[in-house]
Amino acid sequence: MRAMVQRVAWAEVEAAGRIVGQIGVGLLVYVGVGVGDSADDANWLAEKVANLRIFTDDTDKLNRSVHDVAGGVLVVSNFTLLADARKGRRPAFSAAAASGEAMLLHEALLDALDRQGVKVQTGLFGAKMSVRSQAAGPVNLIIDSPNGQGQAG
């Protein structure tokens, strides 16, 4: 699994003309599920996101997690994170898992985040969505699960 994690002051996702997920302070997490990814990848990623120390403490050091700031996590499915754009002008998406498999692992990630005690919101899997947010920092990380097979170059 590949995630793009962004620290935000707020974020929301709209699908089919309505807001389907929104958070205040927290993390906006775009997630791509790759071919060969498993529930182990979802569990690993959930633990990583829930405990990343990317919020500042009183001395302006990155020492607090989303738990520590009582923040939320907005998870948005995004298969294009697995694009391979090394050749030509059109990205290849062969590293992305098939939709049905990706949806199951996306849901496994949401469940794993919930088990971590994180306040979770989400977009609509596979839908066309508009995502709005206010970056805080900015702080952005790309995270690949260690066992993920969908890692693009």
Buried (B, 14 or more C-beta within 10 A) or exposed (E): BBBBBBBBBBBBBBBEEEEBBBBEBBBBBBBBBBBBBBEBBBBBBBBBBBEBEBBBEEEEEBEBBBBEBEBBBBBBBBBEBBBBEEEEEEEBBEBBBEBEBBBBBBBBBBBBBBEBEBBBBBBBBBEEBEBEBEEBEEBEBEBBBEEBBBBBE
